[in-house]
Amino acid sequence: MPPQGNKAAKILYRPVGLVGGVLAGAIAGRITKVVWRKASHVETGDTPKPLESEYSMRQVIAAAALQAAVFAAVKAAIDRGGARAFQRWTGEWPGD
């Protein structure tokens, strides 16, 4: 049976994780827009959506893959940083 402190740490960490997820989404969205603009050589505009007919299947899939990769990397970095800060404040690691 795991120590009780870890269960409490996981519960206390939930709000930190939720805020981190929202923050990661916002940061990832901005990074994705910048990268997409540079990669597609377009000055304005968002990444193509699946139902926008003016984009090719290749562009739509590339944009979706870019969005997923950027979000995953940003979310992992924010989650890890949040967990480290939580451990410094509480002495408990929230993920074990």
C-alpha positions in Angstrom: 0.0 0.0 0.0 1.5 3.4 -1.0 2.1 6.0 1.8 -0.9 8.2 2.6 1.1 11.3 2.0 1.3 10.6 -1.8 -2.5 10.3 -2.1 -2.9 13.7 -0.3 -0.2 15.2 -2.5 -2.0 14.0 -5.6 -5.3 15.6 -4.4 -3.6 18.9 -3.4 -1.7 19.0 -6.8 -4.9 18.7 -8.9 -5.6 22.5 -9.0 -2.0 23.1 -9.9 -2.3 20.6 -12.7 -5.5 22.1 -14.0 -4.0 25.6 -14.1 -0.9 24.2 -15.8 -3.1 22.5 -18.5 -4.8 25.8 -19.3 -1.5 27.7 -19.4 0.0 25.0 -21.6 -2.8 25.3 -24.1 -2.5 29.0 -24.3 1.3 28.9 -24.7 1.2 26.0 -27.2 -1.4 27.8 -29.3 0.8 30.9 -29.6 3.9 28.8 -30.4 2.0 26.8 -33.0 0.8 29.9 -34.8 4.3 31.3 -35.0 5.8 28.1 -36.2 3.0 27.5 -38.7 3.3 31.0 -40.2 7.1 30.5 -40.7 6.8 27.0 -42.1 3.9 27.8 -44.4 5.2 31.3 -45.4 1.9 32.9 -44.6 1.9 36.3 -42.8 -1.5 35.9 -41.1 -3.9 33.2 -40.3 -4.3 30.2 -38.0 -3.4 26.6 -38.7 -5.9 25.0 -41.1 -8.9 23.3 -39.6 -10.1 19.9 -41.0 -13.2 21.3 -42.5 -11.7 24.2 -44.3 -11.8 23.3 -48.0 -9.1 25.7 -49.2 -6.4 23.6 -47.5 -5.0 20.3 -48.8 -5.2 17.1 -46.7 -1.4 17.3 -46.3 -1.6 20.8 -44.8 -4.4 19.8 -42.5 -2.5 16.7 -41.2 0.7 18.6 -40.9 -1.0 21.4 -38.9 -2.7 18.8 -36.6 0.6 17.0 -36.0 2.4 20.3 -35.2 -0.3 21.3 -32.8 -0.2 17.9 -31.0 3.6 17.9 -30.8 3.9 21.5 -29.5 1.1 21.0 -27.0 2.6 17.7 -25.7 6.1 19.3 -25.2 4.7 22.4 -23.5 2.4 20.5 -21.3 5.2 18.1 -20.2 7.5 21.0 -19.4 4.8 22.9 -17.4 3.7 19.7 -15.6 7.3 18.9 -14.6 8.0 22.4 -13.5 4.8 22.5 -11.5 5.6 19.2 -9.8 9.1 20.3 -8.9 7.7 23.6 -7.4 5.0 21.6 -5.5 7.7 19.3 -4.1 9.8 22.3 -3.0 6.7 23.8 -1.2 5.3 20.6 0.3 8.2 18.1 0.4 6.0 15.6 -1.5 6.2 14.6 -5.1 2.7 14.7 -6.6 3.1 11.9 -9.2 4.4 8.9 -7.2 
